[in-house]
Amino acid sequence: MPLAETAEINSYPPERTFAREAMGVSVGFHIFIVVIVSILALIFHLKTLRDLMMQGGSLEMAPPPPDQIIEVEIKDILPPPPPVKQIEFIRQLVKPPPTPIEKPKPKPKPQPVAAPSPVKSDMVSHLVVGSSGLPHPGYPARAKLMRITGTVLMSVTFDSSGAVSDAEVVTSSGSSMLDLPTRSFIREQWHNESFAGRTETVPIEYVLDGSQ
């Protein structure tokens, strides 16, 4: 120890010098105790190891368990596609069938128009078409344009007041262009009290001359 430090220590009071020495002794004692405990633990461990070896014990570690292998089987959900059939192409010469020659059809013969039946004298009444209240129907325009002629025999029934209650075609003129307008005209336009309550058969004639 240097002389300066020695002189400084010697100059300390006795109480302070004793405390420093006691601290050093305490630290050394603790270190000694720790070393002793470590030696004893090592001896105890070696003794235990020797006993195990004498008893035939083994300190070998058990091997780790083998890895577990999981097998997964993958199956196709969809059935396999059917095999594709190979198409064999066969060439064949096909002759078109002969085209039949159509024969000209004969023209239909015009059917003769039935002539209106003659008016019987016993069916005609004393009713005069064109007299008072019994005007002659006008010539239908379409029939006149097509130059259709004929006689319509009508059965006319009068009610108690002389008005027409019913009018029907007894014998056709051969064309509805004359029959229908005649019936409608008589039902709407004829009225004669002298024929009240009677049924008369009346011919209505449609004739065209050369000037018309």
C-alpha positions in Angstrom: 0.0 0.0 0.0 1.4 3.5 -0.9 2.6 5.6 2.0 0.1 8.3 1.3 -2.9 6.0 1.7 -1.3 4.4 4.8 -0.9 7.8 6.4 -4.5 8.7 5.4 -5.9 5.5 7.0 -3.8 6.0 10.1 -5.3 9.5 10.3 -8.9 8.1 10.3 -10.7 7.8 13.6 -10.7 4.3 15.2 -14.5 3.8 14.7 -14.3 4.4 10.9 -11.4 2.1 10.5 -13.1 -0.7 12.2 -16.2 -0.4 10.0 -14.2 -0.7 6.8 -12.5 -3.8 8.1 -15.7 -5.4 9.2 -17.2 -4.8 5.7 -14.4 -6.6 4.0 -14.6 -9.5 6.4 -18.4 -9.8 5.7 -18.0 -9.8 1.9 -15.3 -12.5 2.1 -17.4 -14.6 4.4 -20.4 -14.6 2.0 -18.2 -15.5 -0.9 -16.9 -18.4 1.1 -20.4 -19.6 1.9 -21.4 -19.5 -1.8 -18.3 -21.5 -2.8 -19.0 -24.2 -0.1 -22.7 -24.5 -1.2 -21.7 -24.9 -4.8 -19.1 -27.6 -3.9 -21.7 -29.5 -1.9 -24.3 -29.4 -4.6 -21.7 -30.7 -7.2 -20.8 -33.5 -4.8 -24.4 -34.4 -4.3 -25.1 -34.4 -8.0 -22.1 -36.7 -8.7 -23.1 -39.1 -6.0 -26.6 -39.3 -7.4 -25.3 -40.0 -10.8 -23.0 -42.7 -9.5 -25.9 -44.4 -7.7 -28.0 -44.4 -10.9 -25.1 -46.0 -12.9 -24.6 -48.6 -10.2 -28.3 -49.6 -10.3 -28.2 -50.1 -14.0 -30.2 -46.9 -14.7 -29.9 -45.2 -17.9 -30.0 -41.5 -18.6 -30.8 -41.9 -22.2 -33.6 -39.8 -23.4 -36.6 -41.5 -24.9 -36.7 -41.1 -28.7 -39.3 -38.7 -30.0 -42.5 -40.2 -31.4 -42.5 -40.8 -35.1 -44.2 -38.4 -37.3 -47.8 -39.3 -38.0 -48.5 -39.7 -41.7 -52.0 -38.9 -42.8 -53.0 -40.5 -46.1 -55.7 -38.7 -48.0 -57.4 -40.5 -50.9 -58.7 -38.2 -53.6 -61.5 -39.7 -55.6 -63.0 -38.1 -58.7 -66.6 -37.1 -58.1 -67.5 -36.9 -61.7 -67.6 -40.1 -63.7 -65.1 -40.3 -66.5 -66.4 -39.1 -69.9 -67.6 -41.7 -72.3 -65.2 -42.6 -75.1 -65.6 -40.6 -78.2 -66.7 -42.6 -81.1 -64.9 -42.0 -84.3 -67.2 -41.0 -87.1 -66.6 -42.8 -90.4 -67.5 -40.7 -93.4 -68.8 -42.8 -96.3 -69.0 -41.1 -99.7 -72.0 -42.1 -101.6 -73.2 -40.7 -104.9 -76.9 -40.0 -104.7 -78.7 -39.3 -107.9 -81.5 -36.8 -107.6 -84.9 -38.2 -108.5 -86.2 -37.2 -111.9 -88.5 -34.2 -111.7 -92.0 -35.2 -112.7 -93.4 -33.1 -115.5 -96.7 -31.7 -114.5 -99.5 -31.9 -117.0 -101.5 -28.8 -117.5 -104.8 -29.1 -115.5 -107.9 -28.6 -117.5 -109.7 -25.4 -116.8 -112.9 -25.9 -114.9 -116.0 -25.4 -116.9 -118.2 -22.5 -115.8 -121.2 -23.8 -114.0 -124.5 -22.6 -115.4 -126.4 -20.2 -113.2 -129.7 -21.7 -112.3 -132.4 -19.7 -113.9 -135.1 -18.3 -111.6 -138.1 -20.5 -111.4 -141.1 -19.0 -113.2 -143.7 -17.3 -111.1 -146.9 -19.3 -110.8 -150.1 -17.4 -111.7 -152.0 -18.8 -108.7 -149.3 -17.5 -106.2 -149.5 -13.9 -107.4 -151.9 -11.7 -105.4 -153.6 -8.5 -106.3 -150.9 -6.4 -104.6 -149.5 -4.0 -107.1 -145.9 -3.0 -106.5 -145.6 0.8 -106.9 -149.0 1.6 -105.6 -149.7 3.7 -102.5 -147.6 2.6 -99.6 -145.9 -0.2 -101.6 -143.0 1.4 -103.5 -140.8 -0.6 -105.8 -137.3 -1.3 -104.2 -134.5 0.6 -105.9 -132.0 -1.3 -108.0 -129.1 -2.3 -105.8 -126.1 -0.3 -107.0 -123.6 -3.2 -106.9 -126.0 -5.6 -108.8 -126.7 -2.9 -111.3 -122.9 -2.3 -111.8 -122.4 -6.0 -112.4 -125.6 -6.1 -114.6 -127.3 -8.7 -112.5 -131.0 -9.2 -113.3 -133.7 -11.4 -111.9 -137.0 -11.7 -110.1 -137.4 -12.2 -106.4 -140.6 -13.8 -105.1 -141.4 -12.5 -101.7 -143.9 -13.6 -99.0 -145.0 -10.5 -97.1 -147.1 -10.5 -93.9 -148.9 -7.4 -92.8 -150.0 -6.8 -89.2 -153.3 -5.3 -88.0 -152.1 -1.7 -88.7 -151.0 -2.5 -92.3 -147.2 -2.5 -91.5 -145.0 -5.3 -92.6 -144.3 -7.7 -89.7 -142.4 -10.3 -91.8 -140.9 -10.6 -95.3 -139.2 -13.7 -96.5 -137.7 -14.8 -99.9 -139.8 -17.6 -101.4 -137.9 -17.9 -104.7 -134.5 -16.5 -105.1 -133.5 -14.3 -108.1 -130.2 -16.3 -108.3 -128.2 -13.6 -106.6 -128.1 -12.5 -103.0 -127.2 -9.0 -104.3 -130.9 -8.7 -105.2 -132.6 -10.9 -102.6 -131.2 -9.3 -99.4 -131.7 -5.7 -100.3 -135.3 -6.5 -101.5 -136.2 -8.1 -98.2 -134.8 -5.2 -96.1 -136.5 -2.6 -98.2 -139.9 -4.2 -97.9 -139.6 -4.6 -94.1 -138.7 -1.0 -93.6 -140.7 0.9 -96.3 -144.0 -0.9 -97.0 -147.2 0.0 -95.2 -150.8 -0.4 -96.5 -153.9 -0.6 -94.3 -155.9 -2.4 -97.0 -153.7 -5.5 -96.6 -153.8 -5.4 -92.8 -153.7 -9.0 -91.3 -152.9 -10.6 -94.7 -150.0 -12.5 -96.2 -149.3 -11.8 -99.8 -146.8 -13.4 -102.3 -145.3 -10.6 -104.4 -142.8 -10.8 -107.3 -140.1 -8.1 -107.4 -138.5 -7.9 -110.9 -135.2 -6.3 -111.7 -134.6 -5.6 -115.4 -131.9 -3.5 -117.2 -132.5 -2.2 -120.7 -129.8 -1.2 -123.1 -129.6 2.4 -122.0 -128.9 1.5 -118.4 
